Amino acid sequence: MVHDNFCVPHSLTDPEVTDWKNHLLKKANEFGWPNHKTVEAISYAANQVVGQAVRHVQQSKADGKDLPIELFYMLFSFTNLDSLAFAIEEALQPIGIRTDEQISRKQGAVRRDDLIIGPAK
């Protein structure tokens, strides 16, 4: 997941990012996804990882720290994988059935209100 400095994008306009976005858009169009929603979702995804990493490097420099962009890619990758795992776990829970286990997430991150335990509803 971590490569030499010259291998990771340092901007949303780097060719790796724009090529990736164009490739995803092409594939989504081939599957018949609505273009405007696809463009929005792809841009959001790129911004959540690449854009956030770039902004955090800029902020760390403004704070007098020299942190590599790979650190932020690693952090955002783990955060995104955790979110994906939670979405899968949430989707696998049968509707209307609760287990003894408790899923702990911010209310805005939970798609299924029936999984919220207690007064958070």
ZIZIFEN-V925348 format. One line per field, one symbol per residue. ss: DSSP state (h for helix, s for strand, l for the rest). psi: psi as a letter, one per 20 degrees, with the letter a starting at -180 (. if undefined). A space follows every 10 residues. Layout:
ss->???
psi->???
This chain:
ss->llllhhhlll llllhhhhhh hhhhhhhhhh llllhhhhhh hhhhhhhhhh hhhhhhhhhh hhllllllhh hhhhhhhhhh hhhhhhhhhh hhllllllll llllllhhhl llhhhlllll l
psi->hprqgiiqqj qijqhhghgg gggggggghh jjqpghhggg gggggghhfg gggghhgghh ghjjqnpqhh ghggghgggh hggggghggg hipqpipqri qppoqqhiip hohiippaji .
